[in-house]
């Protein structure tokens, strides 16, 4: 057995425990800042380790490491790293400035990594729950605020429902195949001519459970409320790493063990994708709160990412992966801007608060404009390439209706993205925001550069995504 | 030869330099300097053009190409920008430059009291000249079309020079639009020619004519491609040369300043159509049906315009209709295959028509912008010089021996009589009747303006001779109108014509009309002159001896009088069958289609999207039970889909 396969996870788990101990024994000052820095260091080290871990299956075949797992883990770690960094600057003033915060993010990220590497439905479930439980706490982290408490509770209750559905689906699948292990499942599915109804129902239940985590329509209802109620940096994290992990398991399970049943599940993915894209675009128009708007925006983005999955080809998987990369970076960038919306220490979240940002803070406004245009899919920004790849895959898989609706909804989506740009540059100026901390400016500028110059990185990212997509088929 | 091409280039590009400098820098260097500059450049161009003509004449009018630049290189489609030198282009360049120079000089006097910026006027004049020179020196149809459109643009700018006058702006638009209709046919003709021949260069086309002689083109039945192409080119020419049905813009173009009218009618613009036919003669020769059509249109225009000219009260409009009529003669000549005669008449006409217009300008100038002939009268003592010049111009126009028009008009009518073409005699008849009418309206003009009692004492009192800058050019043109015919006849149509044209104009092997017209019966040759003299006498009777006759006739034949006065109701007809339906259609497209549908659909969609957004978030109540229920509904829908789809 090659225990080094899981070395990054082991290192991350031990770091998490160590930081927790450090935080508890540290008495002199608020250990939030130091713990955050330590967590970021742990993310970085883990990320480096991920790059050097070997391929293979280990731990009694419950843990897999391959190109796909590495790709997803790196993305998750990036998301976690940036989300932690976003909170650092507010060490003294923010409601979340307690040392448990980075630790919870760390454990949640550990869960997402487990999901990406799952070789067994039980690993999948444990990883998912580890990730989710940490997020439930994070949502309600500002526990003296009613909204945050409500958000945490809502997410917890609905999340439990989703977990139940997922678990029920897993049970049905186990009842069919007699195994939870992906390899065994694949053999069982491939060897059965007429698929039993129980298996199909099980797959649908699993799909529903995972769609909840993706906040895909119609399992999205929690998203706007939770996004709005949670502290902005938690929202930024939630919109990143957990979504990536949910996609990781969805792709791994659907393309892997159930890859022979493509014709059966494709229609469901198409339906969910269409519903997400359309609802995400249309409902966002009516929003006045930027965090709710971003919630609908991420619903829509999940729909686009699922479009590549619906193609069910390596090309489609690659499209989805590239879409997730672009989504992660522009989303973090946009949230950096939202976190920076503070006046006299109080968080502002209305869209109208952004009025005149082009005059009061031109740099920040420019960065936001870049993220908004990128999310709308304007070339040559990052978002364009993500959309291009999934549309391309959908067209090649003859999913014309899906692609047409995707184009239509991205036109509608452009309306509310561009409206934010309009508010920032053409509406009369309100009072300026507080000066954002350096870490936020750093993220804004960094993500802005990534978004603008994605065209340069497109080749390498595409190659890595291609390798990851191929790894799923082995 | 080198010298000739060099001079030729100077002649063509000097007006361009004048246009650019005066047009771009006129605001800085001022009116006076722009004026002087364009005139000097035109003088240089004229001298160069005459020099080029002389040298070409000495070396026997060989065809040469002066390359200027590459223009289009697309696949195997090459178009070079070059100046073609042969008898046709060299002679017309010289004529255009000289007339244009005189018009430039004349304008300094005529426009002296103008309040609008004059540099604009002079730069447009130069642009007009340059465009016409581009047209005549082209070596392929594309460059010709460039010049063709350039002429159209310049005419638009000049007719609308007083753009604050609604009538001038309307006339400019009318000229532009009517020409555009014709240009569409012309363009299609060029395109068809390219499709058939694979080239637009003259020499290549002409070389391939025998090979494509019997090509068939299917358009509402099978036709010879040659006929279709020539017909399309001729319709293009009809627009520029104001032939019947497409003539309506020409009289309205009188809204421009008088020097512009002179330029349009004499040297640039209207002659382009005749030139095109002469240039394409190797093609037109093999389209007999089209040529019959040309005779029909030419002869009819000739007669139509003359009848309208008979009753116009406006001095400039009378002359304008005479141009229309004279162009009809030229097309009759083209139709019977006597392109040389057409070019001859074009040249002599340039001189005497410029003379008449500039003379009319002197009259108008003398009576302070009055153009109604019925308010003039008895002016000959006040402006004797203008009077003499108008006599010369009218004699030339009427074709009285030995003035310029006599030679060219008689040649055309003889050719029409001798022509084997089916409609040759029709052309001749129309031509002779028109010769009578021409003399009648010309002397009507002279008698009304210069003789009899002053009808408006106030105008008469203030009348004065124009300054030397205006009378000078008129006198020069007067010499041209007297001597042009007799001097040029041997070269253009006489014994030297073969050597002079040297292949620039092609006659088909069987077409020896130029030789045949020399042998027209003596009596036939005399008919036009007799008709002209008759016209003068009748005019004398009607307007000097018994001034009551015209009024009585107008009353007695009132319907006919109104019919003529309203130009055969062409404008009203077009207004009824074309302009009003078009405007109605445009209004529907604007109000209903564009504002209604084209704008309405996106706006409606946007409204619908925003409204549906409001609906979409209504289920977002915040209640966990609703959320959980929605999830379960989703689960059921997906389950049903999964189970029933398979």
Interface residues (C-beta under 8 A of the other chain):
Chain A: X154 X157 X158 X161 X162 X165 X197 X200 X201 X203 X204 X205 X207 X208 X211 X212 X217 X218 X219 X221 X222 X224 X225 X263 X264 X265 X267 X268 X271 X272 X279 X282 X283 X284 X285 X286 X287 X412 X415
Chain B: X606 X609 X610 X612 X613 X614 X616 X617 X619 X620 X622 X624 X626 X627 X628 X630 X631 X633 X634 X635 X637 X638 X639 X641 X642 X643 X645 X646
